[in-house]
């Protein structure tokens, strides 16, 4: 039976997966010469240099391409290619697409369709944001995403790809009401369609749609939601929306 979300991030006792992710994020920061504000979309050459330099020193990355060669694949939405390995059948491997490191969400205050769609997923050009996304998701639950390495682009001229893996989850997709009810006991209130905010821990989950969440025995597992620290503008907007309700 899956273990529940943690009621708060446990920074003093990080998981092995998060210790590894933290180390990778630090190393990439050094290669970036401590400039996390770099605009990756405008600096593709620099992004390529950083990732290739890191991959050359990463033992897991050097072995990963051989492990993935010939394995069956399928497209997992707009973010990942899904890969199953015979030597690790209890995990699913996910690689990003070249030039696009998963997704990030942007807040749109106006909702002309009145459907609650205030957070829209867009392509993410920042590999550090992608790694931090998994770090933050790992910090709130016992379901852990593991870094597996960096592999070459599938198309010449594109950027290298990042690969992660996750434990296989058995079950069907819940509906939105099930997700909302399961998230609430863990401090995550729904602030928009497929978006949840924990004010106490300052964790924002977006793209927490039925396709990206499992609810097993009442326990929510947002295995493919986008986890981040909300900006002040998001917090202000969420407070104003709550006050109006």
C-alpha positions in Angstrom: 0.0 0.0 0.0 1.4 3.4 -0.9 2.4 5.8 1.8 0.7 9.2 2.0 2.0 12.6 1.2 4.1 14.1 3.9 2.2 16.9 5.8 5.3 19.1 5.2 8.6 18.9 3.4 11.2 16.9 5.4 14.3 18.9 4.5 16.3 17.5 7.4 15.9 13.9 6.2 15.9 14.0 2.4 15.4 10.8 0.4 18.3 9.3 -1.5 16.6 10.4 -4.7 16.5 14.0 -3.5 20.1 14.0 -2.2 21.2 13.0 -5.7 19.0 15.6 -7.4 20.4 18.3 -5.0 23.9 17.4 -5.9 23.2 17.6 -9.6 21.5 21.0 -9.3 24.6 22.2 -7.4 27.0 20.9 -10.0 25.0 22.5 -12.8 25.0 25.8 -10.9 28.8 25.7 -10.8 29.0 25.0 -14.5 26.7 28.0 -15.0 29.2 30.1 -12.9 26.5 30.7 -10.3 24.1 32.5 -12.7 20.8 30.7 -12.3 19.0 33.6 -14.1 20.4 32.7 -17.5 17.7 32.7 -20.2 18.1 29.2 -21.6 15.8 29.9 -24.6 18.1 32.7 -25.7 21.3 30.8 -24.8 20.9 27.4 -26.4 24.6 27.1 -27.2 25.5 27.7 -23.5 22.8 25.3 -22.4 24.2 22.6 -24.7 27.7 23.2 -23.4 26.6 22.9 -19.8 24.6 19.7 -20.3 27.3 18.0 -22.4 30.0 19.0 -19.9 28.0 17.6 -17.0 27.1 14.4 -18.9 30.7 13.8 -19.7 31.5 13.6 -15.9 28.3 11.7 -15.0 28.8 7.9 -14.8 25.0 7.2 -14.9 24.7 9.3 -18.1 27.5 7.4 -19.8 25.8 4.1 -19.2 22.3 5.2 -19.8 22.3 5.3 -23.6 23.4 1.7 -23.7 20.6 0.7 -21.3 18.0 2.4 -23.3 19.1 1.2 -26.8 16.4 -0.9 -28.4 13.9 -0.6 -25.5 10.2 -0.2 -26.5 9.0 3.4 -26.2 5.8 5.4 -26.4 5.0 9.1 -26.2 3.8 10.2 -22.8 1.8 13.3 -23.6 3.6 16.5 -24.5 6.5 16.2 -22.0 8.1 12.8 -22.2 9.0 9.6 -24.1 8.1 6.6 -21.9 10.5 3.6 -21.9 10.3 0.2 -20.3 13.4 -1.8 -19.5 13.6 -5.5 -19.1 16.3 -5.2 -16.4 14.1 -2.8 -14.3 10.4 -3.9 -14.9 9.1 -2.1 -11.7 10.0 1.3 -13.0 9.0 3.5 -15.9 11.8 5.6 -17.5 11.0 9.1 -18.9 13.1 11.2 -21.2 12.4 14.8 -22.1 12.2 15.8 -25.8 15.2 17.6 -27.2 14.9 21.4 -26.7 12.1 21.1 -24.2 12.6 20.1 -20.6 9.1 19.1 -19.6 6.6 21.8 -18.9 6.0 24.7 -16.6 2.7 26.5 -15.8 1.8 30.2 -16.2 -0.9 32.0 -14.4 -3.7 33.6 -16.5 -5.9 35.8 -14.3 -8.6 36.0 -17.0 -10.7 32.9 -17.6 -13.0 33.9 -20.5 -14.5 30.3 -20.8 -15.4 30.3 -17.1 -13.9 26.8 -16.8 -11.4 27.5 -14.0 -8.4 27.2 -16.4 -6.1 29.8 -14.8 -2.9 27.8 -15.1 -1.7 26.8 -18.6 1.2 24.5 -19.2 3.9 25.8 -21.6 7.2 24.4 -22.8 10.1 24.7 -20.4 13.6 25.7 -21.7 15.3 25.5 -18.3 16.8 22.1 -17.3 17.4 23.3 -13.7 13.7 24.1 -13.3 13.0 20.6 -14.6 15.2 19.0 -12.0 13.9 21.2 -9.2 10.4 20.3 -10.2 11.1 16.6 -9.3 13.0 17.6 -6.2 10.0 19.5 -4.9 7.5 16.8 -5.8 9.7 14.3 -4.0 9.8 16.5 -0.9 6.0 16.3 -0.3 5.5 12.5 -0.7 6.9 9.1 -0.4 6.5 8.3 -4.1 10.0 9.2 -5.4 11.2 10.2 -8.9 14.9 9.3 -9.6 17.4 11.0 -11.8 18.8 8.5 -14.4 21.1 10.6 -16.6 21.5 12.9 -19.6 21.4 11.4 -23.1 22.1 12.8 -26.6 19.3 14.6 -28.5 17.1 12.4 -30.8 17.4 15.0 -33.6 20.7 16.6 -34.7 21.0 20.2 -33.6 18.6 19.7 -30.6 19.7 19.9 -27.0 20.5 16.8 -24.9 17.6 15.1 -23.0 17.2 14.4 -19.3 16.0 11.0 -18.2 14.2 10.2 -14.9 12.4 7.1 -13.7 9.5 6.4 -11.4 7.9 3.3 -9.7 5.2 1.8 -11.9 1.7 2.7 -10.6 -1.2 0.4 -11.1 -4.7 1.9 -11.2 -7.1 4.0 -13.2 -7.3 7.8 -13.5 -9.4 9.4 -10.8 -11.9 12.2 -11.6 -11.4 15.8 -10.5 -13.6 15.5 -7.5 -11.7 12.5 -6.2 -8.4 14.3 -6.6 -9.7 17.4 -4.7 -11.0 15.3 -1.8 -7.8 13.3 -1.5 -5.5 16.4 -1.6 -7.4 18.4 1.0 -6.3 16.4 4.1 -2.7 17.1 3.2 -3.2 20.8 3.2 -3.6 21.3 -0.6 -6.6 23.4 -1.4 -7.8 23.7 -5.0 -7.3 27.2 -6.4 -8.1 26.5 -10.1 -8.7 23.6 -12.4 -5.9 21.0 -11.9 -4.1 23.4 -9.5 -3.5 23.0 -5.8 -1.7 25.2 -3.3 -0.4 24.4 0.2 -0.1 27.7 1.9 1.7 26.3 4.9 4.5 24.7 2.9 4.4 27.1 0.0 4.2 24.3 -2.6 2.1 24.9 -5.8 1.0 21.8 -7.8 -0.3 22.5 -11.3 -1.2 20.2 -14.1 -2.5 17.9 -11.4 -5.1 16.5 -13.9 -6.6 13.0 -13.7 -4.0 11.8 -16.3 -1.2 12.9 -13.9 -2.5 11.7 -10.6 -3.5 8.4 -9.0 -5.6 8.0 -5.9 -4.9 4.6 -4.2 -6.8 3.7 -1.1 -7.7 7.4 -0.7 -4.1 8.5 -1.0 -3.2 11.0 -3.7 -0.1 10.4 -5.7 0.5 13.4 -8.1 3.2 11.5 -10.0 3.4 13.9 -13.0 2.2 17.2 -11.5 4.4 20.3 -11.8 5.6 21.2 -8.3 7.2 24.6 -7.6 7.4 27.4 -5.2 4.6 29.9 -6.0 5.5 33.4 -6.9 4.2 36.3 -4.8 1.8 37.2 -7.7 0.3 33.7 -7.6 -0.1 33.9 -3.8 -1.8 37.3 -4.0 -4.1 36.0 -6.8 -5.0 32.9 -4.8 -5.8 35.0 -1.7 -8.0 37.3 -3.8 -9.8 34.4 -5.4 -10.4 32.8 -2.0 -11.7 36.1 -0.6 -14.2 36.4 -3.5 -15.5 32.9 -2.8 
